[in-house]
Amino acid sequence: MPPETLETCRQSDAVLLAAIGGYKWDSLPRAQRPETGLLGLRAGLELFANLRPATILPQLIDASSLKRDVIEGVDIMVVRELTGGFYFGQPRCVFEADGDQLGCYTMADSGSEIDRIGRVAFEAAQKRQGRLCSVDKANVLEVSQLWRDRITALATDYGNVDLSHMYVDNAAMQLLRWPKQFDTIVTGNLFGDILSDAAAMLTGSIGMLPSASLGSSGPGVFEPVHGSAPDIAGEDKANPLAQVLSAAMMLRYGLSQPQAADMIETAVNTVLDQGYRTGDIMADGMTAVGCKAMGQALLQALG
């Protein structure tokens, strides 16, 4: 990597995170769980926009559980609102009432929050194929009707983008039925969390997908979409490619180093062309490697 890129990395506040969480912390009080810390980081840094690409690499078409003609050529960007919705709504509690327990959670999005993420999505669509699908549940939820109304109003500012709307349950089905219909998807926090994981599996493994969490200014956070996989911890089985591709997103979006990002993405394609596969993307005729060996192959590809 060029020296000027390394210097930019040292001076930047961009954050590259490994996956967090695991079953051994599930019994902790909510405030002490790792996921709560991650939500606090997103809120504290005002990281309202999460970009999650799901691109079918030609080398991994046969790793997907879907038919080749369904997924070949799929290239989707999910734009997820990250600091509103269910995950941050108030009030939230579990309480006793009439001899029973009731759980209370609030789904809340303000118009300004919707406009903010909507503009990110429209601008992303402008740089792609010019198609934006907004996903909501406006037939049931008032907050989703507000979402749809605000996104529709924004469309007048982006005449070169073809806007469509889809209910979240239908969107989940359509992602599996015919994912090629999607270019850019914009949706709220909870729906985006679910749909982006579903889109991840189009690629054959959630171990292949990076993400970028961005704000209006200041540092961003870049992390793989997958969890921490505690069931294979210490076994040298994990797929490091999503983490490596998250570093490429950090270089591209957080450090304005597109050439360095291209180098990393090219290295990933090179090792896949060479036939190296971790267990989650293994296929007949390929070379099975662990996490460390995949890392070494990437270093050699980078030169």
N, C-alpha and C positions, 0 to 999 in steps of 0.2 A: 504494500500500500504506500502511496506517495507520502513523503515526510510532511507536506503541508496538510494532508488529510489527518494524519496522526496528531498534529498540533491543534487542528480544529477540534478534534475529539477531546483533547485535554482541556481546552478552554470552554467547552460547551457544558450547559446544564442538562442536555438531553439524557434521559435515563433508559437503560436497557435492562429489563427485568426478566429473570427466569420465572417459570411457572411457580405459583404458590398454592398452599392448601394441602389437605390430606386428611384421611379418616381419623388419624390419631388426635386431631384437634377438634373433631366434630362435637365432642361433649363439653367443650369449654363454653363459658358464658359468651353470648353473642359479641360483646364488646372486645373480647380477647381473641377472637378468631382471626386468622390471617386475612381472610377475605374482607373483613371489616376495615383492616388497615389499608387494603388496596382501594376500597371505596373512599376512604378518607384522603388518600393520595390524589385520586382523581378529582375530588371536590376541592381540595386545598389548592391544587394547581389549575383549577378551572378547565379541566380537560373535557370539553363537552362533545368532541367529535371523535368517534372511533371508526377507523377505516380498516376493513377486513376484506382483502382480496381473496377470491377463490378462482384460481386459474388452473385449468387442466393442462399439465405438462405432457407433451407427446409421449415421453418415456414412461409415463405412469398410467396411461389409459387403461391398461389391463389390470392395474391394481384396484381400480374402482369396482364396487359391487354392481354398478349399473352397466348396461350394454354400451358398447363402443359408439354406436350411432346416436345414442342419447347424450353422451358427454363430450364427444370429440369437438374441440373448438370452444368449449365453455370458458368464459372469462367474465366473472361477476365481481363487482365491488359493492359490498354492503357498507352503507354509511349509517352508523348506529348512534343515536343520541345517548350520551353517557352520564349525564349528571342530573337527570330528571326521572320522571316516571315512578314506577313501583319502588325502585331501589332507594330512592331518596325522599319519597312522599311521607308526610306527617299528617295525622298521628299514626303510630305503629305500636302495637302492644298485644299481649295476651292477658285476658282478665277473666275473673269469675263473674257469672251472671246467671241468676235463676238456677243455681245448682249445676251449671255447665261451664265449660271453658269456651271462650270466644277469642278468635284471633282477628286483629284489625290491622289492615294495611291500606295505605292510600296511594292511588295512582294519580299523579298531578303533573301536568305540563303547562307552563305559561305560554302565552302567545309569542313572547320574545324568544323563549327557548326554542320553540318550533321554527320560528323564522330563521334563527341563527343556524340550526342544523340543516334546515331546508336549503339555505344559500350554499352551504358547503356541498350538499348533494347535487344541486343544480350545476354548480361550477365543476364538480367532478364529472358529471355526465357530459358537460360541454367538451371535456378533454378526452372523452371516450367515444362511444357510438351515438351519443345524443339522445339516449332513452333513459327515463327515470321512472321507476315504479315505487310509489309510496304505499307502504303497508300499514294497515290499521285495523280496528274492529269497530268502525263507525256505525254499524248496524245495531250495536248493543251498548257501547260505551260513549257517554257524552264527551269525555276527554278525547276520544278518538275522532269524534265529529269535529271538535275544535281543531285537531291535528289536520284533518282533511281540508277543512275550510281555509286554514292558513297556508298550507302547501299549495292549494289551488290558486289562492290569491298571488302567491309568489311567481307562479308560472308566467304571468304577464310580463315579468322582467327577463324571461329567458325564452324568447320566442323560438330559438333554434333547438330547444329540448322538447321531446315528445313525452308528456307526462301522462301516466296511467295510475290507477288506484286498484288495490287488491286487498281483500280481507286476509288476515294473518293465517287463518286455517287453510284457505285456498292457496295462499302463497307457499305454505309448507308442502302441500301436495304438488303444486306446480314445479317446485324446485326438484322434486324427484321424477315427475312425469316428463317434463321438457324444459330443463334448465337453460337451454339456449335462448329462450324467449327473454331472458333477463340480461340487462347490461349493468345499470346502477340501481341499487335498492336503497331507499331511505326509510327508516322506521325508528320507533322508540326504544327505550333501554331494554325492557324485558323481551319484547318481540325480537329485537336485534340480537340479543344474546342467544336465543333459541335458533333463529333462522341462520345465523352465521355459523353455528356449529353444524347445522344440517348441511349447509353449503360446503363446509369443510370436508364432509364425508364423500362429496362428489369426487374429490381428488384422490380418494382411496384411503386417506388417513388424516386424522386431525393433527398428526405430527408434521404436516406439511404447511400449515397456514400461519403466517405472521399477522401482526396487527400494529397499528399506530394510533395512539390517543393524543389528540392535539387540542390546543386552546387557541384563543385569538392571538396570543403572544406568549413569550416565555418558553420554558422547556416543555418537551413532550415526553411521553412514556411509550416505549416500544416493547412488545412482549408477544410470545406465541399465544395462539388461541387456546391451545390445549391446557389441561391441568398438570399437576406435578407428578402424576403416575406413581403414587407411592407403592403400588403392587410390584413394580420392577426396579425400585430404588436400589442402587448399588450393584445391579446385575449386568451393567454395560449393554443394555438392550434398547435404550431410548433412542428415538430419532432426533438428532440435533438440528435438522434442516429448518424447521419452523423458527427456532431461535436464531439461526444464522441469517435467515431471510428477514427476521425482525431487525437485525443489525443493518441489513441493506435498507430497510425502510427508514431507520434512524438516520442513515447517511443521506438518503434522498430527501426526506421531509423535515428532519430536525437539524441537519448540519449543512444542507445545501451542497452536498458532494455527490452529484449524480454519477460521475465517472467511477468513483469508488463503489457506489451501489451497484453499478453495472458489472464491475469486476466480481463482486460477491455472487451476484445472480448468475453470471456466466460460469463461475466455478461450480455452483450447484448443478447447473445443466451439464457441465463436463463430467462430474462424478456419476451422474445418472446415465449419461451416454456410455460411460465406461462399465456400466452394469452393476455398480455397487448399490446394495439395498439393505436397509435395516429390516427387522422382522415384520414390521407393520406394512411395508410396501414390497415385500419379497414376492418374486414371481419366478416361474420356471426359466432356467437358463441364466439367471442372474447370480451375482456373487454376494452371499450373505455376510454382512459385517456388523459389528457392534458400534456403539456410539463413539468410542475412541478411534476406531479404525476409520469410520466415516469422517471424523474430524481431521485425521491425518491425510486422508485422500483430498479433502477440501484444501488443506494447506498446500499440498503439492500442486493442485490445480491453480491455486493463486500464484504459484511461482515464487 
